[in-house]
Amino acid sequence: MSISSTIQFKEFSKNIFSRDELNSFRLCNRTRLLVDISLIWGQALLGILIICNFSSVWFSFLGILIVGSAQHGLSLVAHEGAHTLLSGSRRLNDFFARWFFAAPVLLPFDIYRRRHFEHHLYACTDRDTKDLYRQKITGIYLFIELIKSASGFDFFKQVFSVLKHSSKNFSSTQSSDKKMSFNFLYDIFSICISQLVILIVFCALSNFIYYLFAWLLPLFTVNMLCGKLRSIVEHQPLTTDSPNLINSQFFKGMGTPFCRSISPTFFERFFLTKINFCYHAEHHLYPSVSYQFLPQIHDRIAIEDDGVLLANGYSHRESYLKVLFSLFSDFK
């Protein structure tokens, strides 16, 4: 991929903030971080309590939604850790991100970090490691994509893809690949220990079956559905956003990598976009900025001309649901 457009995007962003300002936005407030991550784990606990204490099908469904969206929130905190934004110490950052957020949701942290950085580098091209947003969602295809996520198909598809990608490193003799193999084994170890602890807690407080029903089931279904819906909205351009450039290397004919930020409703923030993930375009512009300062980034960018912003791949809309409906009716 030629990243000239990405470089243009970065040059555009440099004109808005100074290096000193951006450096001051890197380290998060620890008290607020603890509150935010406690709320996510608290939401997961709330959903589990609902599932375990109410026999109604509707309460169980509600509990699964709550747990699954909280698990998606845990993966978003792991994302912050992938960018080394949880602590000034990389060792502490990686420890907490891996053990308390990635491993509980079966996410191999080191692989996720490398693949996520490739997503930033190759965003909206065929080499982008994130492909959920490139699915066709018009008409019946939208329901097919929802079923694929809600059925667990997307989860196991991603697991197979990661294992296939990782298996190549085990057969390599290069030292860098050996290190990746070691990190992969460490990630698998952390996942196994984390799941064992969660299983023991379920067995101690209730019953083994609830580990399957109240933890793994939401993880395979609702968690994946949240990720797909959010990814589609954040990276799928509308036809009004796309100039349909001839021979454009970027998705749907855009001249640059495309990112959309959202002003979410209360329920969208609760289910889809914890820790300011709705400021997704700002994150792609400034990936070394903590989630806590993305609203300030947004406010500064918002004064720029809309035409200039869109020309540099930036878009802002209201509500994930509204954008999803627009995409549903707008696709060609």
Helices and strands as residue ranges (DSSP letters): H 4-14, H 19-24, H 30-53, H 57-82, H 90-97, I 98-102, G 103-105, H 109-121, G 132-134, H 140-150, H 153-170, H 175-205, H 208-211, I 212-216, H 217-220, H 222-235, G 251-253, E 259-263, H 266-271, H 280-285, G 291-293, H 294-301, H 306-311, E 314-318, H 320-330
